[in-house]
Amino acid sequence: MVTAFREAVVDLAAITRNVEHLRRAIGTAHTMAVVKANGYGHGAVQAARAAVAGGADWLGVADIEEAIELRDAGLTVPILAWLHDPETDFADAITAGVDIGVSSADQLRQVTDAAERLGRPAAVQVKLETGLSRNGVHESEWAPVLTRAAELEQAGHLRVRGVFSHLSNASPEDDAEAVDRFTRGIALARAVGLRPDLTHLAASAAALRLPDSRFQMVRLGIAMYGLSPFDSDVTAATETDLGLTPAMTLRGCVAAVRRVQAGAGVSYDYTWRAPVDSNLALVPLGYADGVPRQASGRAHVRLGGRTRPLVGRIAMDQFVVDLGDDTASVGDDVVLFGDPATGAPGATDWARAAGTINYEIVTRIGNRVPRTYLNPPAGTTP
Ligand SMILES: *Cc1c(COP(=O)(O)O)cnc(C)c1O
C-alpha cells in the first residue's frame, strides 16, 4: 500500500467530478479551470487534463510561462494568461496560441509590436479594473484603451476575444457594484465596435453565490480542487455542503516513536511539555514542505484510526504528535489532511489552525513532497 516517506496524493477523478458538478450547478456557456501556481500545488498539467475531462473548455494561469508549459504538455484548449513581466516578449504567447490578458495601454502596444513582428494577430482579452485596485485598465482609461483595441483589431493586429475583471468578495454590496461597473465596461466595448464574445468576472466564490456575476464564463480555481472558497467566513458552506471532494491528501510515514516521562520538553523552545508519561510519534514533514509553523500546537493529524494533536513547534523537516498511551510503529501512515469524509482533517482545518486560508495550505506544499496521481482521465498518463 502507501509507503512513501512524505507525499501529496492527488485524486484526479475528484477534480474531474468537481468540475462536472460545478458546471451543472453554475450552467455558464464556458468554464475556465484555473491552474496557476502549479495547479494550486496539485500539478498544473495533471490538474488541467482532469479539469478538461470534466468539461472545462478554457484554462487560466497568471504567467505566460505557465501557459507555455501547458501547451508543451500537449494541452490544446484555449488558455488565458493575465499577469505580465514588463519585459515580457509577447511573441512567445502569440506563437503558442495563448490569449493575452491586457491591463494597460502599454501592454496593448507591446502585444501589437510582437504581433506585427510575427505577422500574426494576437488574441487578447482586456482586463477592466472594477474595484480591486490591482491590475486591469482603470475606468478613466476604458474609452481610449478600448477604442485603440478596436482600431488595432480592424487593422488585423489583434482579435479582442474577451473582456474580463475580478471581484473582491468583500461584501455582496461591493460585488454588486463591481458587476454594475463591469456591465458598463462591456457596453462601452460594444459601443466602440468590439465584439467581446467572452465576458467573465466570477472566480469560485461568486460563481457559486452570485448568479449575476456569471456572464459567459466562470473561472474556477479553489472549488475545482474540492475546497470551499468560503472558509474564512464562519457562516459559510463547507466542501461537503457544496458537494465537492478535496483532491489532495498530504501524508507521510511515522519516522520514529518514543516514550517520554512527564515533564519532558518537546521540540524547539519546549513550548509543550508532556503533562504525563506519553508516547510521541515523529512525522517527517515540516515548514520546508509547506506545513505552516503557525499551526504549531493547534493542528491535528489522522494516525492509527484516530485524530491526534501536534505538540510543540513544527520544525523545518518534522513535527511531533502526542499519542498518549497509544502506540504506533515506524512506517505507520499519517494523514495531515485529505477528504474529511475519510475522517482525516481537511486543508481548511489546517488553514484555521494557522490563521490563513485553505488556498495557501495546498499551494505552498513544497518541492520535496512528491506528488502521486490517482485515477488519471482515460487515455492519459500522469
Ligand atoms: C486565481 C484567480 C482565479 C481563481 O480564483 P478561485 O478563488 O481560486 O476560484 C480566478 N481569476 C483570477 C483573475 C485569478 O487570479
The ligand as a MOL file (V3000), in Angstrom:
LIG
                    3D

  0  0  0     0  0            999 V3000
M  V30 BEGIN CTAB
M  V30 COUNTS 15 15 0 0 0
M  V30 BEGIN ATOM
M  V30 1 C -6.6570 32.9110 -9.0110 0
M  V30 2 C -7.6890 33.5400 -9.8540 0
M  V30 3 C -8.9400 32.9190 -10.0580 0
M  V30 4 C -9.3760 31.6850 -9.3150 0
M  V30 5 O -9.8420 32.0510 -8.0230 0
M  V30 6 P -10.5300 30.9800 -7.0430 0
M  V30 7 O -10.9940 31.8200 -5.9090 0
M  V30 8 O -9.4550 30.0290 -6.6550 0
M  V30 9 O -11.6170 30.3270 -7.7980 0
M  V30 10 C -9.8070 33.4960 -10.9640 0
M  V30 11 N -9.4880 34.6320 -11.6250 0
M  V30 12 C -8.3110 35.2750 -11.4370 0
M  V30 13 C -8.0370 36.5200 -12.1980 0
M  V30 14 C -7.3800 34.7660 -10.5350 0
M  V30 15 O -6.2290 35.4190 -10.3450 0
M  V30 END ATOM
M  V30 BEGIN BOND
M  V30 1 1 1 2
M  V30 2 1 2 3
M  V30 3 2 2 14
M  V30 4 1 3 4
M  V30 5 2 3 10
M  V30 6 1 4 5
M  V30 7 1 5 6
M  V30 8 2 6 7
M  V30 9 1 6 8
M  V30 10 1 6 9
M  V30 11 1 10 11
M  V30 12 2 11 12
M  V30 13 1 12 13
M  V30 14 1 12 14
M  V30 15 1 14 15
M  V30 END BOND
M  V30 END CTAB
M  END
